[in-house]
Amino acid sequence: MISPDQIKVKAERKYTSFLQSLIEEVPFSRIEIRGDKTHTKSSLPDFEKEILLITSHSKDKKGYGYTLDFKKVKTKYLGTQDLPTTIYFNDQKDFLKYLGREKEVELFKQDSLTIITAFLELRDWILKNPLKIISNQGKWEDLLKVCSYFKKNPRPNLYLRELPVKVHTKFIENNKGIIEDLLDVLLNEYTTKDEKQFEKKFNLKFSESLVRFKILDKAISQNYFQGLDDIAVPISQFESLKLPLARVLVVENKTTLYTTLTLPNMEKTIAIFGSGYSVNKLKNVRWLSNVELLYWGDIDAQGFEILSQFRGYFPHTKSILMNHSTFHKFFENDAGTATSIASELNLTDSENTLYQLLKTNNWRLEQEKIPFNHVKEFFS
C-alpha cells in the first residue's frame, strides 16, 4: 500500500504543472495520486497499521490535504476490508496547504504578473520555467531593471560593474544564469548564439586572460619592446601580434619559462607560458600556424595529454625534451597523477609508447628536474 511519504513525493511532481495552469488561467481540476493497491497479507494488525498510517495524514483527519475514497473488497487472506481506491486533492487550498506552498504560490502569481506586464514576450518562458520564478523570488524587481536596461541598450560595450543600473554592484555577476535566460528571449537578435561567456554573448567588455611570453631574440626585444623581454598581454592583442618570428616554444611550467631566458640568444624566437591545460586559450592565435611550433611539457601522462590537445589546434606542433632518452636519464622515481583518459591521443608512435609507459606506472619527470646544462645543450 502506498505510504504518506510516497504520496508527498507524487504530489510534489504535480506542482510544476499546477503552476503552469495558473499562467494559462486554467481552472483547478482535481489532482489524483496514483496509489499502490497492494496491501500486506501477513496479518490483520499489520494491515490495520497501514490503513491507520495513510488515513492519519488525510484531509479527514487533518482538515486539509488528500482525500481517500474507500471500497469494500473481499480479500483472499484478510476477509472483507475497506481498501483505499482513490487518492486526490479536491481543491487548490487542500493541495497547497498539504505541500506548504500557499505563500510561495501567492508570490509566484505576483511575480509572474509583474514580469508579463513588463515583458509580454517572457510569458512563454515563464510557462516553461515556473520553478525559476520561485527560485528567484525577492530578486525580480532588480532582474527586471537589468532586463530593461539591456532592452534599451542591447550593445552596451561596458564592463558589468559600469552598467548604469540601480542594483547592487555584484548583482549581475551573482545572477548571470537567470539573467542570461531572460536576455536570450529579450535580445534574441543581438546575442551571439554559440558564445558561452556571458560578457561576449551580450556585448559587454570583459577582463581577458593574459598570455605571458618571453622574447628570446634580443634584437626583437630592443626593436619592438624597448628591451623588455618578459611580457603579458590580453589574448586578443596576442592574436594580432606582428613580430618577425620563425619559431615559438610553448612551455608547460612557469619555472621552465624562466629557464628559457638564460638560454643563448635564439633568433626570431619567443617562449610562451602554456600553463598546462590553459593552452586552449591559444587555439585562435592563427599566426602560430605559420611558425615552427615546439611544445615542451612535463614527461608524464598529463604532459602528453596537453601536447595532444595543443596539436589538435596546430597539427605541425613538435614535442621537445619529451622522449625516452631524456626520461630514463633523469627520472627520479617520482609518482605522477593518475589519468582517466581512455581515448586515443594525437601523438606520434614514439610519444604514444612513452605515454603508455608513464600512464601504466604512474610515473613523472617534471621539466624543472632536467638539468639546465642538458637543456642548454639541446638548444645550442
TORTI-22449 format. One record per residue (C-alpha): x, y, z; residue in one letter. Coordinates in steps of 0.05 Angstrom, whole numbers, padded with zeros to 5 digits, always signed. Layout:
BEGIN
XYZa/...
// end
This chain:
BEGIN
+00000+00000+00000m/+00025+00070-00016i/+00054+00108+00044s/+00044+00181+00063p/+00117+00195+00043d/+00104+00167-00026q/+00040+00208-00033i/+00081+00271-00016k/+00133+00255-00069v/+00079+00244-00122k/+00043+00307-00102a/+00107+00348-00109e/+00113+00321-00180r/+00046+00353-00196k/+00068+00421-00172y/+00101+00446-00236t/+00040+00431-00279s/-00003+00465-00227f/+00039+00528-00233l/+00034+00525-00308q/-00042+00521-00303s/-00041+00587-00264l/-00004+00622-00320i/-00052+00593-00371e/-00111+00613-00326e/-00139+00542-00327v/-00188+00529-00270p/-00165+00479-00218f/-00185+00408-00231s/-00180+00350-00184r/-00108+00324-00175i/-00105+00249-00168e/-00048+00210-00139i/-00039+00140-00167r/-00031+00092-00109g/-00004+00023-00098d/-00066-00021-00090k/-00028-00078-00059t/-00031-00088+00016h/+00000-00131+00069t/-00023-00202+00070k/+00014-00224+00132s/-00035-00206+00187s/-00096-00163+00202l/-00057-00120+00253p/-00005-00102+00201d/-00059-00085+00151f/-00094-00040+00201e/-00028-00004+00215k/-00022+00011+00141e/-00093+00038+00137i/-00083+00079+00201l/-00018+00110+00174l/-00048+00132+00108i/-00112+00159+00138t/-00076+00197+00194s/-00046+00244+00142h/-00110+00253+00102s/-00159+00312+00100k/-00209+00272+00141d/-00161+00273+00200k/-00121+00337+00190k/-00173+00382+00159g/-00134+00392+00094y/-00093+00351+00046g/-00112+00289+00006y/-00179+00255+00006t/-00186+00180+00007l/-00243+00141-00024d/-00253+00070+00003f/-00287+00010-00025k/-00305-00055+00009k/-00264-00111-00022v/-00265-00185-00006k/-00191-00205+00003t/-00163-00275+00000k/-00125-00271+00066y/-00158-00216+00108l/-00232-00224+00092g/-00274-00164+00072t/-00238-00098+00084q/-00245-00025+00066d/-00188-00010+00017l/-00169+00059-00009p/-00185+00062-00083t/-00174+00136-00099t/-00127+00189-00071i/-00139+00260-00093y/-00137+00334-00077f/-00205+00363-00087n/-00186+00437-00088d/-00127+00483-00093q/-00127+00501-00019k/-00120+00428+00002d/-00064+00417-00048f/-00022+00478-00030l/-00032+00473+00045k/-00011+00400+00042y/+00053+00420+00005l/+00064+00480+00049g/+00068+00526-00011r/+00010+00574-00002e/+00053+00637+00008k/+00101+00614-00046e/+00046+00609-00097v/+00018+00678-00079e/+00087+00707-00093l/+00092+00666-00156f/+00028+00697-00183k/+00050+00767-00164q/+00119+00758-00195d/+00092+00727-00259s/+00042+00784-00268l/+00098+00835-00257t/+00144+00801-00308i/+00090+00793-00361i/+00067+00864-00351t/+00139+00888-00363a/+00155+00840-00419f/+00098+00802-00451l/+00148+00763-00492e/+00171+00727-00429l/+00104+00693-00418r/+00123+00630-00456d/+00189+00627-00418w/+00152+00631-00352i/+00106+00576-00375l/+00166+00531-00388k/+00205+00551-00326n/+00156+00565-00269p/+00204+00538-00216l/+00256+00590-00237k/+00206+00645-00219i/+00202+00615-00150i/+00276+00602-00141s/+00288+00676-00155n/+00234+00705-00110q/+00256+00770-00079g/+00300+00787-00139k/+00250+00803-00193w/+00249+00878-00184e/+00324+00881-00196d/+00324+00828-00250l/+00273+00869-00290l/+00315+00932-00281k/+00373+00895-00314v/+00328+00869-00369c/+00300+00939-00382s/+00370+00968-00389y/+00392+00915-00438f/+00328+00921-00478k/+00342+00995-00488k/+00418+00984-00496n/+00430+00917-00530p/+00503+00933-00544r/+00528+00967-00480p/+00603+00957-00492n/+00615+00969-00418l/+00641+00927-00361y/+00588+00894-00317l/+00601+00940-00259r/+00598+01001-00304e/+00526+00988-00325l/+00482+01046-00301p/+00431+01000-00269v/+00409+01014-00197k/+00425+00946-00168v/+00480+00920-00122h/+00548+00923-00156t/+00554+00847-00155k/+00481+00832-00171f/+00490+00817-00245i/+00553+00777-00232e/+00517+00735-00179n/+00456+00723-00222n/+00485+00712-00292k/+00447+00646-00301g/+00376+00673-00295i/+00394+00739-00330i/+00422+00700-00389e/+00357+00660-00393d/+00317+00724-00396l/+00362+00761-00444l/+00364+00702-00491d/+00290+00716-00502v/+00291+00791-00499l/+00354+00803-00541l/+00349+00745-00589n/+00372+00784-00650e/+00431+00816-00614y/+00464+00756-00580t/+00519+00711-00604t/+00482+00644-00600k/+00541+00597-00592d/+00580+00641-00545e/+00585+00613-00474k/+00618+00672-00440q/+00564+00720-00413f/+00602+00783-00429e/+00618+00764-00500k/+00547+00739-00512k/+00515+00804-00490f/+00564+00854-00520n/+00600+00873-00456l/+00672+00889-00441k/+00708+00836-00401f/+00775+00823-00369s/+00813+00779-00417e/+00860+00724-00397s/+00933+00743-00408l/+00986+00708-00449v/+01054+00712-00418r/+01114+00704-00463f/+01189+00713-00462k/+01227+00744-00520i/+01289+00702-00534l/+01315+00745-00590d/+01349+00807-00562k/+01340+00845-00627a/+01265+00836-00625i/+01265+00856-00551s/+01302+00921-00567q/+01267+00939-00632n/+01195+00925-00611y/+01192+00928-00535f/+01248+00976-00514q/+01288+00920-00484g/+01231+00886-00447l/+01235+00810-00452d/+01182+00784-00403d/+01113+00807-00426i/+01040+00791-00413a/+00984+00817-00458v/+00909+00803-00466p/+00895+00744-00512i/+00861+00788-00564s/+00924+00830-00571q/+00968+00769-00574f/+00924+00742-00630e/+00941+00803-00671s/+01015+00806-00653l/+01060+00821-00712k/+01132+00802-00699l/+01186+00774-00745p/+01183+00705-00714l/+01205+00638-00743a/+01198+00595-00681r/+01153+00592-00619v/+01167+00549-00559l/+01108+00533-00513v/+01127+00510-00443v/+01082+00480-00391e/+01113+00505-00326n/+01130+00575-00302k/+01198+00553-00276t/+01215+00529-00345t/+01194+00595-00374l/+01247+00629-00331y/+01298+00578-00355t/+01287+00598-00427t/+01312+00668-00414l/+01380+00642-00392t/+01389+00605-00458l/+01435+00632-00512p/+01403+00684-00557n/+01353+00649-00602m/+01338+00688-00665e/+01265+00702-00684k/+01241+00661-00624t/+01194+00672-00565i/+01173+00624-00509a/+01100+00623-00486i/+01077+00601-00417f/+01024+00549-00435g/+01003+00538-00362s/+00981+00466-00371g/+00912+00455-00399y/+00904+00531-00406s/+00939+00524-00474v/+00867+00523-00501n/+00868+00600-00498k/+00919+00598-00555l/+00874+00559-00603k/+00853+00621-00642n/+00923+00650-00650v/+00924+00637-00724r/+00994+00663-00737w/+01021+00604-00697l/+01005+00562-00758s/+01060+00599-00797n/+01119+00587-00750v/+01158+00527-00725e/+01119+00507-00663l/+01152+00468-00607l/+01119+00442-00544y/+01158+00426-00481w/+01118+00396-00424g/+01128+00350-00364d/+01143+00278-00381i/+01080+00249-00350d/+01011+00228-00373a/+00983+00298-00368q/+01042+00328-00405g/+01027+00284-00466f/+00952+00296-00460e/+00964+00371-00462i/+01011+00361-00522l/+00955+00322-00557s/+00905+00377-00541q/+00952+00431-00568f/+00968+00390-00631r/+00893+00388-00643g/+00895+00463-00654y/+00962+00463-00691f/+00978+00396-00723p/+01050+00416-00741h/+01070+00421-00667t/+01132+00381-00648k/+01150+00359-00578s/+01219+00372-00549i/+01254+00341-00489l/+01195+00293-00481m/+01229+00229-00504n/+01252+00162-00477h/+01326+00182-00471s/+01311+00245-00430t/+01263+00208-00385f/+01307+00149-00370h/+01368+00193-00359k/+01337+00239-00307f/+01277+00201-00278f/+01278+00201-00201e/+01221+00153-00187n/+01171+00209-00177d/+01097+00189-00177a/+01051+00224-00225g/+00976+00238-00225t/+00930+00182-00248a/+00892+00196-00312t/+00823+00172-00332s/+00830+00189-00406i/+00819+00127-00448a/+00812+00156-00518s/+00868+00154-00569e/+00913+00215-00567l/+00943+00256-00623n/+01014+00231-00612l/+01069+00202-00654t/+01085+00128-00645d/+01146+00143-00602s/+01108+00193-00559e/+01050+00145-00550n/+01096+00088-00528t/+01126+00133-00474l/+01057+00158-00455y/+01031+00087-00444q/+01092+00071-00401l/+01081+00133-00358l/+01006+00121-00353k/+01013+00048-00334t/+01065+00061-00280n/+01040+00130-00259n/+01110+00160-00268w/+01131+00232-00276r/+01192+00273-00294l/+01178+00347-00286e/+01211+00397-00332q/+01250+00430-00276e/+01283+00364-00258k/+01320+00365-00324i/+01389+00396-00311p/+01400+00464-00344f/+01464+00440-00379n/+01424+00387-00415h/+01371+00438-00437v/+01425+00487-00459k/+01460+00433-00499e/+01395+00416-00533f/+01382+00487-00557f/+01455+00501-00575s/
// end
